Amino acid sequence: MTATTDKKPEGVEGMLADNISCGDDLQSQFALQREAFAAERYPSLASRLDRIRRIVDFVVDQQEAIVAATVKDWLHKPAAFIKAVEILPVINHAKAVSKRLPSWLRDERRKADFPFNLLGAKAYIRYQPLGVVGVMVPWNGPVAMAMVAAIDAFSAGNRVMVKISEYSPAAAAMLAETLPRYFDASELSIVTGEVGVSRAFAALPFDHLMYTGSAGTARHVMAAAAQNLTPVTLELGGKSPVLVDRHADLQYAAQRTVSGRLINAGQGCITPDYVLLEAPCLEAFIEAASQAIRQLYPAELQGRDYAAIATNAHYQRMHELLDDARASGARIIEIDVGATTERRQFSPVIVVDPADDSRVMQEEIFGPILVVKTVADLSAAVDYVNAGERPLALYYFGHASQAKQQLLAQTHSGGVAINEVMLQLMMSDLPFGGVGHSGMGSYWGGEAGFRRFSHAKSVFEQGWYKKVAAMMDPPYGATLEKMLKLGMKKIPPRS
C-alpha cells in the first residue's frame, strides 16, 4: 500500500502511532500489531519496499526536525554531523536493502540427500517473517538505530515497535509526533517513557527483541525476554582496542585513531577506546595524536564542530575517570579545542600508561578520553586484548601480513578494521554485531538483518517416486541393511 507524507495508509483499526507512555497499555499496542501480522503473514515485495521507502521519506522530509531534536537533547552538536550519522546511513542502508531484497525473497535451494535427489525430491529454505519485532535503542544515535533496525525488520516482513531511550526525550517526542504521518501504528510505532516503560516493553512476548546499549542493562533485557522465550539480538559495546605495529606509519595511525575517538566526542559503540604499542613508538604517537586533535578541532573555532557530552551525569563521569587515572599515576595530556562547560563539552585527553586496575582500563570510556598503553610487542598486545572481554571492534595499523593474520586468527571481536577505524560499519555488505560481552547476533550489513528477523523454514518436497522413504519402515530387512552399509563409512583423510 502506497502512502504519501501527508496521508497515512489505512491499517488495522485505522489507529495512529500514538506516543505510548507509562499510563498507556503496551499490551493493546502489541495486540494491534499481532492482529495486523495475522492478517498479512507474508507481505509482498511491493509492500516491504513501500515501508522501506517511507522510512527514507521520513528522514529526508524531517531532517531539520531531527537536527533540532538532537541539538535539544545534546545542547550542542554540529548539524552537518547529525545529518551524516543520523540520516545518511539510513538512506544508504534503505537503498542497499531495496536493491537486493528481491533476491533474498527467493527460495534458497538446497541439495536433497541421496537417494531422494535422484528421484525428483526438492529441498529448500523459505525465509518467513517472524511477526512483531521489538527494538530498544540508546541515546547516542536514536533515530539512525531505530530506523535501520526497522528497515531490516520490514525487509523480512515484520511489524515493529520501537522503544526510544529516556535520555533522548526530544528525539523521542519528535519521532512519536511525526512518524504517524508516514506509518500506521499497526506497522511501526514509537514507545516513549522512563525505565518502567522499558521494563514493560522488554517483557512483551515479541517474536524477536533487539536491544542496543550497555551490557549491564542487556542482562535485565535478556532475563525479561527469557520469560517468553523471546529470541534476542544484543548490540552492546566494550573497550575497542587499537593495535599499532612498530613499523606502522605512526602519524597516520594517530590521526585516524584520534578521528575515530573524537567523533561524537567519543560517544559511540565502536570508537577506539585504547591504543597498544611498543614503548619506542610512544612519544612519536602522542605527538602525532596531539597534533591531529588540534588540526581537527582548532581552538580558535571554540568547539564549533565538537560534540557535547550527552548528559550531566555522563559529563561528571568523564571527570571521575580522569581523576582516577591521575591518581593511579598516569600521565594526563589535555588538548585545548575551545570546549566550554556551557555546552557541556569535555576537552580531549590522552591518558598515558594508566594502571590496569584504573577505571579507564576497566570500563568502556564512551567519551573523548584516549588511553595509550605500552606493551612489549604485538604478541603481548594480542594477549592483553584476549585477557579482557571481547570487544565490538578491533583496529590494527601495520602492513606485515603475518602480523595481520595473527591478529585476525587469535583475537575475537565483533568486527575488525585494518589501517582504518570504524569503516567496517559503513560497508553496506558487511554484517554488524558483537561477540561475547559485546553482544550477540548481527544486522545492518548485507542480508544479515533480513535473516536476523526471519525464520529460515526448511521445506522438503517428495519427488515422483514416493515409496523411497518407506524402505526404512519396519519390518526391517535386507534393503535397510544395504542402505546402512552404504552410509556407514569413515571420511578418508585429505591428501
ABEGO torsion letter per residue (X at the ends): XBBBAABBBBBBGGBBBBBBBAABBAAAAAAAAAAAAAABABBBAAAAAAAAAAAAAAAAAAAAAAAAAAAAAAGBBBAAAAAAAAAAAAAAAAAAAAAAAAAAABBBBBBBBOAAAAAGBBBBBBBBBAEBBBBBBBAABAAAAAAAAAAAAAAAGBBBBBBBBAABAAAAAAAAAAAAAABBAAABBBBBEBAAAAAAAAABBBABBBBBEBAAAAAAAAAAAAAAGBBBBBBBBEBBBBBBBAABBAAAAAAAAAAAAABGGGBBAABBABBBBBAAAAAAAAAAAAAAAAAABBAAAGGAABBBBABAAAAAAAAAAAAAAAAAGBBBBBBBAGBBAAAGBBBBBBBBGBBAABAAAABBAGBABBBBBBBABAAAAAAAAAABBBBABBBBBEABAAAAAAAAAABBBABBBBGBBGAAAABAABBBEBBEAAEBEBBGBEAAAAAAABBBBBBBBBBABAAAAAAABOBBBAAAAAAAAAABBBBBBBX
